């Protein structure tokens, strides 16, 4: 996906569902974006409305869900989308990593953007639990406001998705990344998770 120009003075806002990371903050601030960190924990049963303290009328152009969707039951996938919807506008992009193997880490991993092409999975390896192994139809049925803009199978068993909210405008992710990272196939963006250390 080719990079898109951002008009001078255009605001761009990112919501990170994971814990705060100085590297991620630096990455987006360096591109002129505003980053809000929700530190969402799926097991606590909270909604994003409980976590995001944004000014009325705030909208996010990019949501970093990474592997959080794997830890939600089907009924809660829809609840997550409904709690996020007030902060969406047409074209809002959600970047998610969906587990395709039989097992996954017992809790969401921490991710750190190393550069425009590499996403590192940090922290020690934990015990594993069965993966829900969501397929695309499951995700779209539970979150009907979304469409799939991009999917790419990663070597670590994750399927990388870019979902777009109610429109096929492919703008949010390119605008945030600036220089539009590409996957090995050369098509589409790809913050590639590096092998765990």
C-alpha positions as CSV (number, residue, x, y, z in Angstrom):
1,X,0.0,0.0,0.0
2,X,1.5,3.3,-1.0
3,X,1.9,6.0,1.6
4,X,-0.7,8.8,1.7
5,X,0.1,12.4,2.2
6,X,-1.2,14.0,5.4
7,X,-2.3,17.6,5.0
8,X,-0.5,20.0,7.2
9,X,-2.3,20.5,10.5
10,X,-4.4,17.3,10.0
11,X,-4.7,15.5,13.4
12,X,-4.2,11.8,13.6
13,X,-5.2,9.7,16.7
14,X,-4.2,6.2,17.8
15,X,-5.7,4.0,20.5
16,X,-3.5,1.3,21.9
17,X,-5.5,-1.3,23.8
18,X,-2.3,-2.7,25.4
19,X,-0.1,-1.5,28.2
20,X,2.0,1.7,27.7
21,X,5.2,1.4,25.8
22,X,7.7,4.3,25.6
23,X,8.9,2.9,22.2
24,X,5.4,3.0,20.8
25,X,4.7,6.4,22.1
26,X,7.9,7.7,20.5
27,X,7.1,6.0,17.3
28,X,3.7,7.7,16.8
29,X,4.6,11.0,18.3
30,X,7.5,11.1,15.9
31,X,4.9,10.9,13.1
32,X,2.7,13.7,14.5
33,X,0.0,11.4,15.9
34,X,-1.6,11.4,19.3
35,X,-1.5,8.1,21.2
36,X,-4.1,7.1,23.9
37,X,-3.3,3.9,25.9
38,X,-6.2,2.0,27.3
39,X,-4.3,-0.8,29.1
40,X,-7.3,-3.1,28.4
41,X,-7.4,-6.4,30.2
42,X,-9.9,-8.8,28.6
43,X,-10.2,-11.0,31.7
44,X,-11.5,-8.1,33.9
45,X,-14.7,-7.8,31.9
46,X,-14.4,-4.0,31.5
47,X,-15.4,-2.1,28.4
48,X,-13.4,0.5,26.6
49,X,-15.9,3.1,27.9
50,X,-14.5,2.4,31.4
51,X,-10.9,3.0,30.3
52,X,-10.8,5.6,27.6
53,X,-11.2,9.1,29.1
54,X,-11.4,11.1,25.9
55,X,-12.9,14.5,25.2
56,X,-16.5,14.4,23.7
57,X,-16.2,14.0,20.0
58,X,-12.8,12.3,20.1
59,X,-12.3,9.8,17.3
60,X,-9.4,7.4,16.6
61,X,-8.0,6.7,13.2
62,X,-6.1,3.6,14.2
63,X,-6.7,1.0,17.0
64,X,-3.9,-1.3,18.0
65,X,-5.7,-4.5,19.2
66,X,-2.8,-6.8,18.4
67,X,-3.6,-10.2,20.1
68,X,-6.3,-9.0,22.4
69,X,-9.2,-10.4,20.3
70,X,-7.9,-13.9,20.9
71,X,-8.7,-13.6,24.6
72,X,-12.4,-12.6,24.2
73,X,-15.3,-15.0,23.9
74,X,-17.5,-14.5,20.8
75,X,-20.2,-12.5,22.7
76,X,-17.6,-10.2,24.1
77,X,-16.1,-9.5,20.6
78,X,-19.3,-7.7,19.8
79,X,-19.3,-5.9,23.2
80,X,-15.8,-4.7,22.5
81,X,-16.8,-3.3,19.1
82,X,-19.9,-1.5,20.6
83,X,-17.8,0.1,23.3
84,X,-15.3,1.3,20.7
85,X,-17.8,2.5,18.2
86,X,-18.4,6.0,19.7
87,X,-14.7,6.6,19.0
88,X,-14.7,5.4,15.4
89,X,-15.3,7.3,12.2
90,X,-15.6,5.8,8.6
91,X,-12.2,4.5,7.7
92,X,-11.0,3.8,11.3
93,X,-8.5,0.9,11.0
94,X,-8.0,-1.9,13.6
95,X,-4.7,-3.8,13.5
96,X,-5.1,-7.3,15.0
97,X,-3.1,-10.5,15.3
98,X,-5.3,-13.6,15.4
99,X,-3.9,-16.9,16.7
100,X,-4.2,-19.8,14.2
101,X,-2.4,-22.5,16.2
102,X,-3.8,-24.9,18.7
103,X,-2.3,-23.0,21.6
104,X,-1.4,-19.4,22.6
105,X,0.1,-17.6,25.5
106,X,-2.1,-17.7,28.6
107,X,-2.4,-13.9,28.6
108,X,-1.9,-11.1,25.9
109,X,1.7,-10.5,25.1
110,X,3.4,-7.1,25.1
111,X,4.3,-5.6,21.8
112,X,6.8,-3.0,20.9
113,X,7.3,-1.3,17.6
114,X,10.9,-1.5,16.7
115,X,10.7,0.3,13.3
116,X,8.2,0.8,10.5
117,X,8.5,-2.9,9.5
118,X,9.0,-4.8,12.8
119,X,6.8,-5.5,15.8
120,X,8.6,-7.2,18.7
121,X,6.8,-9.5,21.1
122,X,8.3,-9.0,24.5
123,X,8.4,-10.7,27.8
124,X,9.2,-14.3,29.0
125,X,7.3,-17.2,27.5
126,X,4.3,-18.1,29.6
127,X,2.2,-21.2,30.0
128,X,-0.1,-21.8,27.1
129,X,-3.8,-22.3,26.8
130,X,-6.0,-23.5,24.0
131,X,-6.5,-21.0,21.2
132,X,-10.0,-20.1,20.1
133,X,-8.7,-20.3,16.5
134,X,-11.2,-17.6,15.3
135,X,-11.7,-17.7,11.5
136,X,-12.6,-14.6,9.5
137,X,-16.3,-15.4,9.3
138,X,-16.4,-15.6,13.2
139,X,-14.8,-12.2,13.6
140,X,-17.0,-10.5,11.0
141,X,-20.2,-12.0,12.4
142,X,-19.3,-10.9,15.9
143,X,-18.2,-7.4,14.7
144,X,-20.5,-6.6,11.8
145,X,-19.4,-3.0,11.5
146,X,-16.0,-4.1,10.2
147,X,-14.7,-5.2,6.8
148,X,-11.3,-6.9,6.1
149,X,-8.8,-4.7,4.3
150,X,-5.8,-6.9,4.6
151,X,-4.8,-10.3,5.9
152,X,-1.4,-11.9,6.0
153,X,-0.2,-15.2,7.5
154,X,2.8,-14.7,9.7
155,X,5.5,-17.3,10.4
156,X,4.8,-17.3,14.1
157,X,1.3,-18.8,13.6
158,X,-0.5,-15.5,13.8
159,X,-2.8,-14.1,11.1
160,X,-2.3,-10.4,10.7
161,X,-5.5,-8.4,10.0
162,X,-6.3,-4.9,9.2
163,X,-10.1,-4.2,9.7
164,X,-11.7,-1.1,8.5
165,X,-14.8,0.4,10.0
166,X,-17.8,0.5,7.6
167,X,-15.9,1.7,4.6
168,X,-13.1,0.6,2.2
169,X,-11.2,3.8,2.6
170,X,-7.6,2.6,3.1
171,X,-6.1,5.6,4.8
172,X,-5.6,5.2,8.5
173,X,-2.8,2.8,8.8
174,X,-0.7,4.3,6.0
175,X,-1.1,7.8,7.5
176,X,0.1,6.6,10.9
177,X,3.0,4.7,9.5
178,X,4.1,7.4,7.1
179,X,6.3,5.2,5.0
180,X,3.9,2.3,4.7
181,X,5.7,-0.9,5.7
182,X,5.2,-3.9,3.5
183,X,5.1,-7.5,4.2
184,X,7.5,-10.0,2.6
185,X,5.0,-10.5,-0.2
186,X,5.3,-6.8,-1.1
187,X,1.5,-6.3,-0.8
188,X,-0.1,-4.5,2.1
189,X,1.2,-3.1,5.4
190,X,3.0,-5.3,7.8
191,X,4.3,-4.6,11.2
192,X,5.9,-8.0,11.3
193,X,6.1,-9.6,14.7
194,X,9.7,-10.8,15.1
195,X,10.4,-14.2,16.7
196,X,10.0,-14.1,20.5
197,X,13.3,-13.9,22.3
